[in-house]
Amino acid sequence: MTRGDVLACVHEPFGDAFYFGPERLSERYEENEKARKESGFGDSTYHTVIDRLDKESAEGKRLFIKDIIHYLVPPNSKPPTLAPSLARIEKGVGTTNGSTNGSIKAAKNDDTGVLYPDTTHTEPRNPTVIPEEILKRFHFTFLIRHPRSSIPSYYRCTIPPLDKVTGFYNFMPSEAGYDELRRVFDYLRSIGQIGPQVAGQNNVTNGDKRFNDDGKVDICLIDADDLLDNPNGIIEAYCKSIGLEYDAAMLDWESKDRQQQAKNAFEKWSGFHEDAIHSSSLRPRLHKKKVKSQEEEDTEWREKYGEEGAKVIRETVDANIGVYEYLKQFALRV
């Protein structure tokens, strides 16, 4: 957001359709029609989100979209079908001049109460509800965080007192998003959209011979701990990978204008970004984060969240460490 001279930033647009619209994939607000309407995104579809991004792009600046990949993927490993508003339907039934013919419906595919798009259109291997031809318009980069840090942080946002601010009143392990991230990551590699070169790893391809040697887009993946330990080095290498001129001033947002810009951008998801909103710069940590033993972690979580909270946090952390460690091998190095 500090590079408004060349970038237009959009914060988590696909959450509108994932949580609130008629094509919603999440069950979080399924029984709360009032919350869906009051969100202002009750009519949002994946098509309207793409339309918004097209309009933002038409302003002439390069778009930087910060989003969560599981907003594009049906939860709990459900088979994906293309979002009805984006599905390519033959014989004149489908999208015309940016609008969808006919009504958009959603159907419950099982007894869990989860809504899924009412369409039979799928694409081989594509784990998302977005057609491949649209995915190819994006330059994907990735940010990962160890589950031992991300899961307790997220859990805290779903219990008192923060739950009244976030509107998330229960913890859902499916929202951890690691499995969905790996499946999308592997899919993008398999179709050659990212890789084989790995940013900051001297063109390491991790032994994968399925790709040609002329991949146009590096695999660009940042580990949050690396970023916090060396923000200047990591952001400079990131900019090099995506073709953006690096400026050390990018790591400062102390001015009132930049502070207000951040507050406006994060307003939609109150309670989740308070630390970022109340910060003014990104500086290296004075000390690298100490890795605690499992016993130390469990003790800390019990003290903060009780026995049941500590139990579900541990189960969710352990379920996702393998995916994190797999993705970590692709992390940008400086």
Secondary structure, DSSP 8 states (H G I E B T S, - for coil): -TTTTTEEEEE-TTHHHHHTSTT----TTTT-HHHHHHTT-TT--HHHHHHHHHHHHTTSSEEEEE--GGGGS-STT------TTT---STT-SEETTEESS---EEE-STT--EEES-----TT--SSS-HHHHTTS---EEE--HHHHHHHHHHTTSTTTHHHH---S--GGGG-HHHHHHHHHHHHHTTSS-SSBTTTTT--TT--SS-TT-SS-B-EEEHHHHHH-HHHHHHHHHHHHT----GGGGB--SHHHHHHHHHHHGGGTTSSHHHHT--B----SS------HHHHHHHHHHHHHHHHHHHHHHHHHHHHHHHHHHHTTB---
